[in-house]
Amino acid sequence: MNTELFGIIASFALMLVIGIPLGKYLAKMFAGEKVWTDFMKPVEQGIYKLSGINPNEPMNWKQFLKAMMCINLLWLVYGFFVLMNQDKLPWNPDGNPGMTADLAFNTIISFVVNCNLQHYSGESGASYLVQHYIFMFLQFVSAATGIACAVGLFKAFRDKTTNDIGNFWNYFLRAITRLLLPLSIVVALILTFNGTPSSYAGKDQFISLQGDTMHVSRGPAAQFIAIKHLGTNGGGWFGANSTHPLENPNYLTNITEIVSQMIIPIAMVLCFGYFIRRKKLGWVIFGVMMIGALLLLVPSIGSEIGGNPAITKMGIAQPTGAMEGKEVRIGPTATAFWSTFTTIVSTGSVNGMHDSTMALTGLWQLLGMMINGFFGGCGVGVLNYFIYLIIAVFISGLMVGRTPEFLGHKVEAREVKIAALITLLSPLLIMAGTAIAAFVFTNHGNADWAVKPSAWLNNPSFHGFSEMLYEMTSSNANNGSGFEGLGDNNIFWNVSTGIVMILGRFLPIIGPVAIAGLLAQKKYIPESAGTLKTDTITFGLMTFAVILVLNALSYFPALALGPIAEFFSMHK
Amino acid sequence: MKSNIIKSIRITLVLTVILCVIYPVAISLAGKLSKGRGDGETITVNGKVVGYANIGQSFTQAKYFWGRPSAVGYNAAGSAGSNKGPSNPDYLKDVSNRIDTLLKYHPYLKRADIPAEMVTASGSGLDPDISPAAAKIQIKRIADTRKLSVQQVTDLVSAHTEAPLLGVFGPAKVNVLKLNVALDALKK
């Protein structure tokens, strides 16, 4: 028990010890200052030359977003056709079939948008070619896309008045060559030397000790699992994700994987402060996010180590906590720890099955994804938080009766409208999506789909509702974890979550970058006694209150129908 | 727009070479130096592979230590948990049945001796480990079946108990396959 607590304390400490200096490094590196990774310069210049890109060309926010959308659309189209035809393409040692159109639609969106919601199972649903050339490729570039867009936003606030928010290609490529790739190499090596397969061998077959014939899926997984965490992607090589003993063979790999999914989100927040030369702002945001994270983390751990009350009633010992859907080598404490971080940042990898966690743990997981701004995914976490900042600036401005300002720029109707629309988007997608799903489930239970709606839910009653709510929430947050009991590989879920994922990705990127671009063009107003300071603890608390109020108002009714109702039904 | 498309295609191709060929192949080559040569670590008995160290397998015979219940019957060509929610009545019935089965084969046990992991399915369905407590409750059954002394089996379990990482981080565990292989060796 105590060693399990020490384990998560060590993981937490490591996140900070690595994440904080990484933030300073990123600020320097993206600003083009001298850093130790400058030895990558020749490689980058080679790539620019081969791609016909001039990395020094200034871009305004529209050009920046156009370049970003263009390459993302290319990946969507190209990947879609590869997924549908994987059976006809080489490098498919296990002979997996091509994906159906609706599954390919869902899957390609899922990987392009850094979500990694998986309606297929790695062992039987994807060839090695697809796993590496599509999925792993997209894990790198989707994370780099998010980071590049965040840095574009940072750049808008670095100078007083500017049209130039930096070059998309420059940030995008540097995010890969000087951040994601080097770290992936380190993590992949740790994994493979601890037992995660990294060779290209296909399935193996042998006779077990008891005399059963067994098949074991393998493959070059270590490379994939490294970037899956560093890039906050979360898609598993195997169906069971990081609960699988080959994806996460021991406690050391568990620490490695949980730490690697947190360091970039932590670093990006501090990078914001350092990059715009307002160190304190970065730390205030970091503080707000950390308080939010701990408020979700502590009760999650409490509810998991308390065990399942229904099993306690049967007289069974739960010395370490609830064990359904968990692994012995990891334990309930580390699973609860991981489940909080994987949902607040948008990784969505799991080291224990979320569907089987306690009712209230499920509540905290859902809330983490609904807020989606406590650290958040690579780059996009800061973008989501920026929207909360703008709303907080606006409300504060109303309260003191002055025109709201952010970092020396007036925030006017246009910017607030964009921020308000983005804020409303998440509740709309999540609630409308869940409502439609619940309607189809109750009224069209026999629709002739791959999985009949009446057979969607693996659990009855409140928990069944939570499965649908979780799927929509996870899609909107681009998280990708699931209450995996849901029968989701059918046209309804593939199409609906596909649409939710793509809207939930690009609008919350376009909105903040547009606001930043618009603000940056405005005249710079020097700070005066009447300026609302955004880098103070008071304003941090104000932002926290805004986050709390917005999310509580939006989601409380839905949460009350799912996890909260389940909790009370178990404890009555 | 057109220039963006061309740039996008070209950089996608270049990055594909770096990220999907050079990076994974380099890691794969380095992996050849690892214990399982990057193929996964196997366990052999008399030169024959009987399993993977990290992949649990089904043990149902009375002479072996049993692992955890699995939602996929330890089929390692797939992997999954039960995904049963904590309040699901069918699930709770399953748990109750597993308790009865355990008590039937271990009549010397009280309910409070049974650790939860022996009556709940693992997340991957392939959990290779059990806790030392879960091994301990099976010792008497194994000793009786194999006509060994309780002390002998207890010593074997202690020898196969893996301490937490560096002695302080994470849970202690017992790898069921390794323990059973050692058990078979003991008999000779």
Interface residues (C-beta under 8 A of the other chain):
Chain A: T3 E4 F6 G7 A10 I47 L50 S51 G52 I53 K66 A67 C70 I71 L74 W75 Y78 S121 E123 S124 H132 Y133 M136 F137 F140 V141 W169 L173 I176 L181 S184 I185 A188 L189 T192 F193 G195 P197 S198 S199 Y200 A201 K203 D204 F206 I207 S208 L209 Q210 D212 M214 H215 V216 S217 R218 P220 A222 Q223 F238 G239 A240 T243 H244 P245 L246 P249 N250 Y251 L252 N254 I255 G307 N308 A310 I311 M314 G315 I316 A317 Q318 P319 T320 G321 A322 M323 E324 G325 K326 E327 V328 R329 I330 G331 A334 T335 V350 N351 G352 M353 D355 S356 T357 M358 A359 N458 N459 P460 S461 F462 H463 S466 F483 E484 G485 E566 S569 M570
Chain B: M1 N4 I5 I6 K7 S8 I9 R10 I11 T12 V14 L15 T16 I18 L19 C20 Y23 P24 A26 I27 S28 A30 G31 K32 L33 S34 K35 G36 R37 G38 D39 G40 E41 T42 V45 K48 V49 V50 G51 Y52 A53 N54 I55 G56 Q57 S58 F59 T60 Q61 Y64 R68 Y74 N75 A76 A77 G78 S79 A80 G81 S82 N83 K84 G85 P86 S87 N88 P89 Y91 L92 V95 S96 I99 R111 A112 D113 I114 P115 A116 E117 V119 T120 A121 S122 G123 S124 G125 L126 D127 P128 D129 I130 S131 A133 P164 L165 V168 F169 G170 P171 A172 K173 L177 N180 V181 D184
